[in-house]
Amino acid sequence: MSSPLPPLYALRAFDIAALLGSYTRAAEALHVTPGAISRHIRTLEAHFRCQLFLRKGPRVELTDAGRTLASQLRTGFVALESACDAFRTPPQFLRLKAPTTLTVNWLLQALKGFHERHSVPEVQVSSVWMDVDRIDFHREAFDCAILLGNGQFGEQTHALRLFAERLAPVCAPSLVAQAQRNLPGCDLIHPSADRRDWRRWLKDTPLEQQVDISRGHLFDTLEQGNQAAIAGHGVSVADLTLSRHALEKGVLALPFTRQVVTGDGYYLVWPEDSPRQKEIATLRHYLLTCVPECCDEQ
């Protein structure tokens, strides 16, 4: 039989003291006395039979054992805080995580129409940069997310594809003729550090062996790549759905007709046990009506 856990309030006191590096500040945060924090720490040290803090004047410093425990506990408390926060948030609100490029080029306009038609739920968007689009609903305080991927976003999640990823080179109109005539000689713009977008578009084309994708300018997002292309700094690869407005306005142009459907797409993702199922269903039904026809392959 496993040994009993130490008291939760002692673990919480240790977690806050480790974060703040001070018994006094931890006491203020938890509305107890510094003496109470000290007693909680002694309880844990007796339970684990090791020293967790070293005193450094008014501050305290974690021992190696304390540092290990603090790291594990922080992960656990973040998960607990996220779970509780989901029930503190009023049910008429939905917290949505989405990549920045999608938010700027499609989602904000779609949500404007959503809020004009629906008084609830109010969607609160957190637009973030993600090296790899992912979501951990146990640790992140979101009800749903829109992510780029293949539809597999972890166990116990549902995913609905909104539209497919379609890639094609883009550049300023003034560079179209040069790109068509001599793409290998053009400056390349990579909207992701792994250069995957150029690799995907060039695959199985006569240009695959001619264009050196190891060179060029590297950016974190498609939006940054598009802005560099608009400014005339080279030829980028863009998602045609998310670059639609720039193409329609004529600030970006397509030097080639070839488009590549990568197999990835933008998905609305939510946990299967979410208490916000009704609100998420309202949002997903509306978002499907906002998908441009040319990109809708449902």
TORKE-178737 format. One line per field, with one value per residue (C-alpha): x, y, z; residue in three letters. Coordinates in nm, 2 decimals, padded with zeros to 4 digits, m for minus. Example, Ala and Ser with C-alpha at 12.3 -4.5 7.8 and 13.67 -1.06 7.14 Angstrom:
BEGIN
xx = (01.23;01.37)
yy = (m00.45;m00.11)
zz = (00.78;00.71)
residuo = (ala;ser)
//
This chain:
BEGIN
xx = (00.00;00.14;00.22;m00.03;00.02;00.13;m00.14;m00.24;m00.22;00.14;00.22;00.06;00.26;00.58;00.48;00.42;00.73;00.94;00.79;00.84;01.17;01.04;00.83;00.71;00.59;00.43;00.24;00.11;00.00;m00.18;m00.31;m00.14;00.16;00.52;00.53;00.25;00.45;00.75;00.55;00.41;00.76;00.88;00.59;00.70;01.06;00.97;00.74;01.00;01.30;01.51;01.57;01.38;01.50;01.82;01.78;01.96;01.88;01.52;01.50;01.51;01.67;01.56;01.79;01.83;01.56;01.34;01.40;01.29;00.97;00.89;00.91;00.67;00.43;00.41;00.29;00.03;m00.10;m00.12;m00.34;m00.56;m00.58;m00.68;m00.95;m01.10;m01.07;m01.29;m01.58;m01.51;m01.55;m01.91;m02.08;m02.15;m01.78;m01.56;m01.18;m01.03;m00.66;m00.55;m00.23;m00.16;m00.17;m00.51;m00.65;m00.54;m00.63;m00.96;m01.07;m01.13;m01.36;m01.54;m01.59;m01.72;m02.00;m02.05;m02.10;m02.34;m02.57;m02.51;m02.52;m02.37;m02.12;m01.87;m01.55;m01.23;m00.94;m00.58;m00.37;m00.03;00.27;00.32;00.62;00.40;00.03;m00.08;m00.31;m00.31;m00.65;m00.54;m00.27;m00.39;m00.70;m00.88;m01.22;m01.12;m00.86;m00.80;m00.49;m00.30;m00.23;m00.35;m00.65;m00.47;m00.44;m00.43;m00.65;m00.99;m01.02;m01.26;m01.14;m01.34;m01.16;m01.25;m01.04;m00.74;m00.39;m00.32;00.03;00.17;00.45;00.37;00.56;00.51;00.37;00.69;00.88;00.64;00.83;01.16;01.02;00.88;01.20;01.45;01.31;01.64;01.80;01.54;01.57;01.36;01.14;01.06;00.76;00.88;01.22;01.21;01.15;00.88;00.65;00.90;00.99;00.63;00.56;00.88;00.84;00.81;00.86;01.14;01.25;01.31;01.67;01.73;01.61;01.84;01.60;01.89;01.93;01.69;01.52;01.37;01.05;00.83;00.49;00.32;00.21;00.57;00.67;00.38;00.48;00.84;00.71;00.48;00.78;00.97;01.23;01.18;00.94;00.76;00.52;00.17;m00.15;m00.40;m00.69;m00.51;m00.35;m00.67;m00.72;m00.36;m00.40;m00.74;m00.60;m00.31;m00.03;00.06;00.06;00.10;00.39;00.28;m00.05;00.06;m00.10;m00.03;m00.28;m00.05;m00.28;m00.29;m00.57;m00.71;m00.92;m01.14;m01.03;m01.21;m01.20;m01.46;m01.55;m01.58;m01.86;m01.90;m02.03;m02.33;m02.14;m01.87;m02.13;m02.28;m01.93;m01.83;m02.16;m02.11;m01.74;m01.82;m02.05;m01.75;m01.51;m01.44;m01.60;m01.28;m01.12;m01.42;m01.37;m01.59)
yy = (00.00;00.34;00.58;00.86;01.20;01.49;01.76;01.95;02.29;02.21;02.12;02.45;02.65;02.49;02.56;02.93;02.97;02.80;03.04;03.35;03.25;03.39;03.26;03.61;03.67;03.32;03.40;03.73;03.55;03.28;03.51;03.32;03.40;03.33;03.10;02.89;02.86;02.75;02.48;02.35;02.32;02.14;01.90;01.82;01.79;01.54;01.35;01.33;01.31;01.57;01.94;02.14;02.50;02.67;03.01;03.31;03.59;03.71;03.48;03.10;02.89;02.55;02.25;02.00;01.79;02.10;02.20;01.86;01.86;02.21;02.13;01.83;02.02;02.32;02.10;01.95;02.28;02.43;02.15;02.19;02.57;02.52;02.27;02.50;02.80;02.63;02.63;02.98;03.12;03.22;02.96;03.23;03.27;03.05;03.07;03.00;02.95;03.01;03.08;03.45;03.42;03.25;03.50;03.81;03.68;03.50;03.43;03.79;03.87;03.54;03.61;03.96;03.80;03.54;03.80;03.99;03.68;03.53;03.71;03.40;03.26;03.55;03.41;03.53;03.47;03.42;03.45;03.29;03.19;02.81;02.64;02.33;02.37;02.18;02.21;02.05;02.11;01.97;02.24;02.53;02.74;02.71;02.56;02.50;02.58;02.61;02.43;02.34;01.97;01.63;01.60;01.40;01.63;01.39;01.14;01.25;01.53;01.60;01.77;01.92;02.03;02.38;02.40;02.24;02.39;02.49;02.62;02.82;03.07;03.44;03.76;04.13;04.19;04.35;04.02;03.79;03.79;03.73;03.44;03.28;03.33;03.23;03.10;02.95;03.29;03.46;03.53;03.28;03.36;03.07;03.13;02.86;02.77;02.41;02.53;02.27;02.49;02.53;02.16;02.06;02.28;02.19;01.81;01.62;01.93;02.00;02.28;02.05;01.99;02.35;02.55;02.55;02.58;02.59;02.96;03.25;03.45;03.26;03.38;03.24;03.28;03.29;03.64;03.75;03.58;03.75;04.09;04.03;03.93;04.23;04.45;04.29;04.10;03.77;03.49;03.32;03.03;03.11;02.94;03.06;03.08;03.29;03.51;03.56;03.93;04.02;03.85;04.01;04.36;04.29;04.34;03.98;03.78;03.42;03.36;03.00;02.82;02.51;02.46;02.19;02.04;01.93;01.69;01.92;02.15;02.40;02.22;02.33;02.11;02.06;01.81;01.53;01.58;01.96;02.12;02.38;02.13;02.34;02.66;02.49;02.34;02.68;02.81;02.52;02.53;02.90;02.87;02.61;02.87;03.11;02.88;03.01;02.78;02.72;02.58;02.38;02.01;01.88)
zz = (00.00;m00.09;00.19;00.25;00.08;00.29;00.36;00.05;00.23;00.32;m00.05;m00.15;00.10;m00.03;m00.40;m00.33;m00.12;m00.39;m00.65;m00.45;m00.27;00.06;00.35;00.42;00.07;00.05;00.38;00.23;m00.09;00.11;00.39;00.67;00.90;00.81;01.10;00.95;00.62;00.82;01.00;00.67;00.53;00.84;00.80;00.44;00.53;00.80;00.56;00.28;00.53;00.35;00.36;00.11;00.17;00.28;00.45;00.29;00.53;00.46;00.16;00.12;m00.15;m00.27;m00.22;m00.50;m00.35;m00.31;m00.67;m00.79;m00.58;m00.68;m01.05;m01.01;m00.79;m01.02;m01.30;m01.08;m00.94;m01.29;m01.39;m01.08;m01.14;m01.50;m01.40;m01.14;m01.37;m01.62;m01.37;m01.25;m01.60;m01.67;m01.90;m02.16;m02.23;m02.44;m02.42;m02.76;m02.84;m03.20;m03.40;m03.48;m03.86;m03.86;m03.61;m03.80;m04.15;m04.09;m03.73;m03.61;m03.91;m03.86;m03.49;m03.56;m03.76;m03.49;m03.22;m03.44;m03.46;m03.12;m02.78;m02.61;m02.59;m02.60;m02.75;m02.58;m02.82;m02.71;m03.02;m02.97;m03.17;m03.17;m03.31;m03.34;m03.31;m02.99;m02.70;m02.35;m02.21;m01.87;m01.83;m02.04;m01.95;m02.28;m02.38;m02.74;m03.00;m03.37;m03.47;m03.79;m03.82;m03.94;m03.71;m03.44;m03.14;m02.85;m02.68;m02.54;m02.79;m03.07;m03.39;m03.68;m03.99;m04.10;m04.42;m04.58;m04.60;m04.96;m05.04;m05.33;m05.38;m05.35;m05.41;m05.48;m05.83;m05.94;m05.88;m06.07;m06.40;m06.23;m06.03;m06.34;m06.53;m06.27;m05.93;m05.83;m05.85;m05.64;m05.27;m05.08;m04.78;m04.54;m04.31;m04.08;m03.95;m04.08;m04.44;m04.48;m04.70;m04.98;m04.95;m04.99;m05.29;m05.48;m05.43;m05.76;m05.97;m06.22;m05.99;m05.69;m05.78;m05.89;m05.59;m05.29;m04.99;m04.74;m04.82;m04.77;m04.49;m04.20;m04.02;m03.74;m03.91;m04.25;m04.17;m04.13;m04.45;m04.64;m04.51;m04.62;m04.97;m04.99;m04.92;m05.21;m05.02;m05.21;m05.29;m05.00;m04.98;m04.84;m04.74;m05.00;m04.77;m04.51;m04.79;m04.97;m04.89;m04.97;m05.31;m05.38;m05.29;m05.53;m05.28;m05.33;m05.66;m05.76;m06.00;m06.05;m06.09;m05.90;m05.56;m05.31;m05.07;m04.79;m04.61;m04.30;m04.22;m03.97;m03.71;m03.43;m03.13;m02.80;m02.51;m02.53;m02.16;m02.19;m01.97;m02.26;m02.52;m02.61;m02.65;m02.86;m03.08;m03.15;m03.24;m03.47;m03.66;m03.73;m03.83;m04.09;m04.26;m04.28;m04.47;m04.82;m05.08;m05.26;m04.94;m04.81;m04.87;m04.60)
residuo = (met;ser;ser;pro;leu;pro;pro;leu;tyr;ala;leu;arg;ala;phe;asp;ile;ala;ala;leu;leu;gly;ser;tyr;thr;arg;ala;ala;glu;ala;leu;his;val;thr;pro;gly;ala;ile;ser;arg;his;ile;arg;thr;leu;glu;ala;his;phe;arg;cys;gln;leu;phe;leu;arg;lys;gly;pro;arg;val;glu;leu;thr;asp;ala;gly;arg;thr;leu;ala;ser;gln;leu;arg;thr;gly;phe;val;ala;leu;glu;ser;ala;cys;asp;ala;phe;arg;thr;pro;pro;gln;phe;leu;arg;leu;lys;ala;pro;thr;thr;leu;thr;val;asn;trp;leu;leu;gln;ala;leu;lys;gly;phe;his;glu;arg;his;ser;val;pro;glu;val;gln;val;ser;ser;val;trp;met;asp;val;asp;arg;ile;asp;phe;his;arg;glu;ala;phe;asp;cys;ala;ile;leu;leu;gly;asn;gly;gln;phe;gly;glu;gln;thr;his;ala;leu;arg;leu;phe;ala;glu;arg;leu;ala;pro;val;cys;ala;pro;ser;leu;val;ala;gln;ala;gln;arg;asn;leu;pro;gly;cys;asp;leu;ile;his;pro;ser;ala;asp;arg;arg;asp;trp;arg;arg;trp;leu;lys;asp;thr;pro;leu;glu;gln;gln;val;asp;ile;ser;arg;gly;his;leu;phe;asp;thr;leu;glu;gln;gly;asn;gln;ala;ala;ile;ala;gly;his;gly;val;ser;val;ala;asp;leu;thr;leu;ser;arg;his;ala;leu;glu;lys;gly;val;leu;ala;leu;pro;phe;thr;arg;gln;val;val;thr;gly;asp;gly;tyr;tyr;leu;val;trp;pro;glu;asp;ser;pro;arg;gln;lys;glu;ile;ala;thr;leu;arg;his;tyr;leu;leu;thr;cys;val;pro;glu;cys;cys;asp;glu;gln)
//
